[in-house]
Amino acid sequence: MTDAPFVVVGGGIVGASVAYHLGERTDAPVVVYERGELAAETTFRATAMVGVAGPDPYHRLKEYGFRLYNEFFADPEADPRYRQSGRLRVATSPDGARRLEALAAAAGDPDPDPPAAAKYANSLVDYVPGERLHERFLLPPLDVESAEGALYRPDYGYVQDESRTLGPRALAMEFVERARDHGATFETNTEVTDVRVDDGGVTGVELAGTEVVEAEAVVCAAGPWNQKLAARAGVDLPVGHVLSPVFALELDDPLAYTLPAIKSHESGVGVHPKRDDTVLVTYTPDDPSRHLGDGPCSVDDTDAAAFREPALAAAEQLLPVLADADLVDEWVGVGTSTPDGKPIVGRTPVDGLALAVTMAGIQYAPAVGSIVARQLADGEETAYDDAVSLSRFDGDGG
């Protein structure tokens, strides 16, 4: 151990979690470099849905997050809020309904068939025929005439802040404030442009301009910019990037009830009630135009416009009341995709370089921070190392 700091690149919720967990485990300095403002890019653009479903061992990583979030919400330092809403996946075709019914039946099987049911493992899942939706739920705006069936998952909700719209950033600030309590520092508007490596090990980072900062270790927690950073250090990161457009609609009349998050099985469009008078429409179909490939990418909110018409049309099919709503904002996030859809976390072939790569930052951030901190600060192996290590791909990794 030297006097050089642990350097975390990226001040979103994942980087803030790494800083918090490192601060708990070491007296060495911890410095987070963020090229803009804290939690203002991909974290800020997230819809902040949280749940613990998934196969072993990944659901246990999410469960760690829920335990930590329970501690945070019991005694908050920032101002996150949480609303338990449940999640409803609606099929509008007979074939789609049959698929949902099969998924619900297989979800409790440790080796489910079809394999797609694995993402519903370790979760409460209930199939509801379309004609029974208005018997089971208070969903006045849902067009049940077009619904053939639905999957309901009650153990889901979403995070808010005091304005009830910007929950992901408020939750990230919980990590930031607690990391600061442990001595971590956050340098905003400071871009890391290079990772310095010598003789197979990290020596520091280069900041925009010419300044070089020595580092005990460097953690790439920069979302869609991780790939570029890792490549600077000679590590090939097998990830792609996907556009995730979001459209904010303001209703003429505030809802007098709480809607679950609703997703169309066929179109990939989701409706997330963020306030009584505002819903977010998301669009996540397997559309080739959403995939940005495996090169460095950027976030450009104007990209949302290309998806606006099909997204809003599908949302209005589910909830006709949205046809009269006003589009008040739109933006696009950039999601990270890995070959197996799971996080890439921890050590790399370059000594002192660690990865914090995940496509569901709100849900995985706590566990990702814990794994990285245990490896770097304590030299520990964790029970999840093999499941999240870069080494699971083609023999790469340390």
Secondary structure, 3 states (H helix, E strand, C coil): CCCCCEEEECCCHHHHHHHHHHHHHCCCCEEEECCCCCCCCHHHHCCCEECCCCCCCHHHHHHHHHHHHHHHHHCCCCCCEEEECCEEEEECCHHHHHHHHHHHHHCCCCCCCCHHHHHHCCCCCEEEEHHHHHHHCCCCCCCHHHCCEEEEECCCEEEECCCCCCHHHHHHHHHHHHHHHCCCEEECCCCEEEEEEECCEEEEEEECCCCEEECCEEEECCHHHHHHHHHHCCCCCCCEEEEEEEEEEECCCCCCCCCCEEEECCCCEEEEEEECCEEEEEECCCCHHHEEECCCCCCCHHHHHHHHHHHHHHHHHHCHHHHHCEEEEEEEEEEEECCCCCCEEEECCCECEEEEECCCHHHHHHHHHHHHHHHHHHCCCCCCHHHHCHHHCCCCCC
